[in-house]
Amino acid sequence: MDQIQHNFINVQGLNLHVADTGIGPNTVVFLHGFPEIWYSWRHQMVAVAKAGFRAIAPDYRGYGLSDPPPQPEKASYKDVIADLLAILDALGLAKVFLIAKDFGARPAYLLALLHPERVSGVITLGVPYVPPGPSQLNKYLPEGFYISRWQEPGRAEADFGRLDAKTVVRNVYVLFSRSDIPIAAENQEIMDLVDDSTPLPPWFTEEDLATYGALYEKSGFQTALKIPYRSMDENFDIAEPIVKVPALFIMGDEDYVLKFPGMEEYIRSGKVKDFVPDLEIIHLPEGSHFVQEQSPEQVNQLILAFLNKHYVSPVSVSPTLKTVLSEENNRHLSPSHCLKMDQIQHNFINVQGLNLHVAETGTGPNTVVFLHGFPEIWYSWRHQMVAVASAGFRSIAPDYRGCGLSDPPRQPEKASYKDVIADLLAIFDALGLAKVFLIAKDFGIRSAYLFALFHPERVLGIITLGMPLKPTGPSRFKSLPKGFYISRWQEPGRAEADFGRLDAKTVVRNIYILFSRSDVPIAAENQEIMDLVDASTPLPPWFTEEDLATYGALYEKSGFQTALQVPYRSVDENFNIAEPIVKVPALCIIGDKDFALKFPGQEEYIRSGKAKDFVPNLEILHLPEGTHFVQEQFPEQVNQLFLAFLNKHIIHHKYIDIRGVKLHIAEIGSGPKAVVLLHGFPEIWYSWRHQMIALAAAGYRAIAPDLRGYGLSEPHPELEKASFSDFVHDTLAILDHFQIEKAFLVGKDFGSWPVFLLSLLHPTRISGVVSLGVPFFVPRPQRYQGLPEGFYISRWKEPGRAQADFSRFDVKTVWKNIYLLFSRSEIPIADKDKELMDMVDPSSPLPPWLTNEDFAIYTSLYENSGFDSPMQVPYTSLLSKLGEFTITNPKVEVPVLLIMGGKDYFLKFPGIEEYIKSGEVKNYVNDLEIKFLADGNHFIQEQFPDQVNDLIISFLNQVVPVQD
């Protein structure tokens, strides 16, 4: 079990558990049946991984460690297919082998039918391919047939409910291990078919049972009864249900499935091959339904024989590396080494006429970019790239210009850090990466922090290995002797002469040995740096000859000229940065035996906390035995630290059932204090993206729902009855769902109303309130009476008017027009002969603080939800149902911060500006702080995110300080 890693991949808001082991160019995906989970493949996963394949076994949604679907009763095989595709995409798997057992055979074959380009071959155990369509089994078997019983809603639940999960699994395993079909008598239930004294099968241990029982204790059986049993007749409308990939079917002759009506004849007659022409069938005489657990070695041999017969290509390094590595180096590459390399794709991006090499693996909504140091290349991140990709991120590692496989600059002696920054920006633009995490080592640290200083809008967070940020400026190494390696390498020609005495492989070897020591490399007056290493000194134990061969071959190609210019001869490059403060979240991992700690003042700079003057949101972790190459020395430990940081600083998505509606929730942070943020219109959870990340970095847990009918949340089941009261009840239910006793509430636009109402109705649940753009006031129908008929709220209150106006345009245009109208300082009021949409010139650009990516996200979600719910709430239902709340004293007692943009059109609503500036608002809010941002408009949290974040966090910390 220790060989198998466990990861979670977010698919449609569900965290799906994926067990994973092995590294190889060909991947095998194992699909379980019932009552199984990933664990039923434990023997096969290890065997397949040892044979040079990557082995992956997911728990389906609602099984094992995977989240259940929000509505288990609606789960279907189509969900399983979609989940499998999403997992393959997240892991960057273009084509895989599928191995399936029991009902898992159906999704395996359906995937091969619907997406044949993704499937290399299929192996099924116990269940052959049967064309999709209505099952005929119930017609020929008695009423007590287990599938018939389990298809009845509630019957299995009542039967299983008499026992604990472990006993249910035990009974099903005992029943399904027999050679007869489980059929209960009229007065029995299926669980009654097993005597308590019946022993487990000899190949299924009590430890195995405990593992299964614990996981079913977690997941329950609700989804497992829906898929497969209550989804068997699901229709896929496949015109030609012929599976054309190679297939193997392994059947135990003691498997009860053989006694299903017509099954044995269908298999032995070869009729099954009408639908799977390239099918091999193997019978195991003593095999039961659980043949892969009963006879693992025999099954493993059959699986490996099939895989080796059909795998995609012989084990080899990628074509790009083949052209670079000499025949001598190729002979040194072991199969396991090559397998690691083959997971990673190699691309070239043309930047200013140079082909820059970019290694890449994984897919996901968040991208991690790895920046190497010296004498490193992309390859130094091999362990981290695979781990991060397996966890659902996209991993990218460029070779800088003149390093590795990237072209050298035309004038290497003029290369600079500014080139590195420009190249990174060009690579991100070419790959469509709006915002990334940066992970950097050695001199790559300087590149990462400079990039974050010049382009903070493109950086989500930074992890550095070995050194935190130091402000750029003249070198601080002048106090070190002349033989100091950096001083020597800064002298033009000196390092070239020193290195030129040796081949590239030996140079890399010597530097790796030197830099792995805990002392600063300093040569005597009559020595060169290469003389500091004895030829008999072994490589560090974590750096193999195969690794050295790869480094050596790539430096043989690139040479060392650019690598000496950047960083060593560019170290004093001046960037004239007035305020060198990096504000993104950062982590610095330091090996306590890293020689860089002995640079003058370095250790004191780190341990004193001085580093945080320049990176306020910095966490520092020490690895006691770590050297300068800590990511290669302790890859698993470093990978865990990376993933903990990354997962802490990305927004996670889930769905929860709230009062009969499935709501989408965005969430980040794990602090002791929760902040719930409620959007307005035309917004969604995404309008809080800047605030959520800042809140999490400040130690808060940030939760932003899509309100019902918005974004990814379901609408009210009876839309005409939807009202503000739903948002109030939903928000309280969200607090209850997450077991949050007391929270801060942040509201924007109409989202401020549920916030204020909850502070009135449930003050003990609210720590404080922040409102953007809307002060608290007592609702009065006459408030808008002084505004013309063309006033946008008056127009949108008319049933059907907004819909008719919007229907003339696509969703993108409607949303853009509303955003532009609401960004202005004037109230949107249409002329009598015009509609609201006519008020915007089609050529008007988006506000500068809203990117094309932002626009795409907003509009895609409004394409999902439409505008019917937003027109109902707030506009059509304005002021309706607020009377259901009994508020005798409309006075907000909790602390409130009101943030207003000085150019927000809402200030021009009749009486609003006077109401705020005169202080009348304080008659209704005892503890009120008001902050105006002079140039702020209605979307102030997106327009000036840093200022708004500072105000919100300062207020929250003042009300209830976050504990360290």
Salt bridges, closest charged atoms under 4 A:
ASP20 OD2 - ARG54 NH2 2.77
GLU36 OE2 - LYS101 NZ 2.79
ASP59 OD2 - HIS17 ND1 2.89
ASP79 OD2 - ARG61 NH1 3.80
ASP83 OD2 - ARG61 NE 2.66
ASP89 OD1 - ARG118 NH2 2.86
ASP102 OD1 - HIS289 NE2 2.76
GLU117 OE2 - HIS115 ND1 3.85
GLU143 OE2 - ARG149 NE 2.90
GLU143 OE2 - ARG155 NH1 3.49
GLU152 OE2 - ARG155 NH1 3.38
GLU157 OE2 - ARG230 NH1 2.94
ASP159 OD1 - ARG162 NH2 2.48
ASP180 OD1 - LYS259 NZ 2.79
GLU189 OE1 - ARG149 NH1 3.63
GLU189 OE2 - ARG155 NH2 3.01
ASP192 OD1 - ARG162 NH2 3.15
ASP208 OD2 - ARG42 NH2 3.11
GLU240 OE1 - LYS244 NZ 3.87
ASP253 OD1 - ARG268 NH2 3.23
ASP253 OD1 - HIS283 ND1 2.83
ASP255 OD1 - HIS289 ND1 3.00
GLU264 OE2 - ARG268 NE 2.79
ASP274 OD2 - LYS271 NZ 3.15
GLU293 OE2 - ARG42 NH1 2.73
GLU360 OE2 - ARG394 NE 2.50
GLU376 OE2 - LYS441 NZ 2.81
ASP399 OD2 - HIS357 ND1 2.85
ASP419 OD2 - ARG401 NH1 3.82
ASP423 OD2 - ARG401 NE 2.71
ASP429 OD1 - ARG458 NH2 2.86
ASP442 OD1 - HIS628 NE2 2.82
GLU457 OE2 - HIS455 ND1 3.94
GLU491 OE2 - ARG494 NH1 3.41
GLU496 OE2 - ARG569 NH1 2.93
ASP498 OD1 - ARG501 NH2 2.49
ASP519 OD1 - LYS598 NZ 2.81
GLU528 OE1 - ARG488 NH1 3.77
GLU528 OE2 - ARG494 NH2 2.97
ASP531 OD1 - ARG501 NH2 3.16
ASP547 OD1 - HIS337 ND1 3.92
ASP547 OD2 - ARG382 NH2 3.09
ASP592 OD1 - ARG607 NH2 3.50
ASP592 OD1 - HIS622 ND1 2.79
ASP594 OD1 - HIS628 ND1 2.99
GLU603 OE2 - ARG607 NE 2.81
ASP613 OD2 - LYS610 NZ 3.12
GLU625 OE1 - LYS593 NZ 2.71
GLU632 OE2 - ARG382 NH1 2.76
GLU667 OE1 - LYS654 NZ 3.32
GLU667 OE2 - ARG701 NE 2.57
GLU683 OE2 - LYS748 NZ 2.73
ASP706 OD2 - HIS664 ND1 2.91
GLU718 OE1 - LYS721 NZ 3.20
ASP726 OD1 - ARG659 NH2 3.67
ASP726 OD2 - HIS716 NE2 3.80
ASP730 OD1 - ARG659 NH1 2.54
ASP730 OD2 - ARG708 NE 2.66
ASP736 OD1 - ARG765 NH2 2.91
ASP749 OD1 - HIS938 NE2 2.78
GLU789 OE2 - ARG795 NE 2.87
GLU789 OE2 - ARG801 NH1 3.49
GLU798 OE2 - ARG801 NH1 3.28
ASP805 OD1 - ARG808 NH2 2.51
GLU826 OE2 - LYS908 NZ 2.70
GLU835 OE1 - ARG795 NH1 3.51
GLU835 OE2 - ARG801 NH2 2.93
ASP838 OD1 - ARG808 NH2 3.17
ASP854 OD2 - ARG689 NH2 3.15
GLU884 OE2 - HIS729 NE2 3.22
ASP904 OD1 - HIS938 ND1 3.06
GLU913 OE2 - LYS917 NZ 2.71
GLU929 OE2 - LYS931 NZ 3.68
ASP935 OD1 - LYS903 NZ 3.41
GLU942 OE2 - ARG689 NH1 2.70
